[in-house]
Amino acid sequence: MSTYLITGAYTADGVAGLAKEGAVGREQVIAGLTKHSGGSLISVYGVGVGGGDDHFFVIVDVPNGDNLVALWMAVESTGAATV
């Protein structure tokens, strides 16, 4: 497994989901997408909104670059965030 730091920003849909489900709900979604991509979620850090281009940092373990690309595609396809 390789460890990666991923940065991202919420879209308007992502902010709506965050407001509705809270940070725990977003973390569960990220954990599920990471697991589906063959990896595991290590941690999620929110850096706030309005303070720059990135709203969160995620640290994941995935087997290889192909799995990382699969995770990127899965996140982008939700429309909730850009990474």
Secondary structure as GFF3:
##gff-version 3
##sequence-region A 1 83
A	DSSP	beta_strand	2	10	.	.	.	ID=ss1
A	DSSP	alpha_helix	12	36	.	.	.	ID=ss2
A	DSSP	beta_strand	40	46	.	.	.	ID=ss3
A	DSSP	beta_strand	56	62	.	.	.	ID=ss4
A	DSSP	alpha_helix	65	78	.	.	.	ID=ss5
A	DSSP	beta_strand	81	82	.	.	.	ID=ss6
###
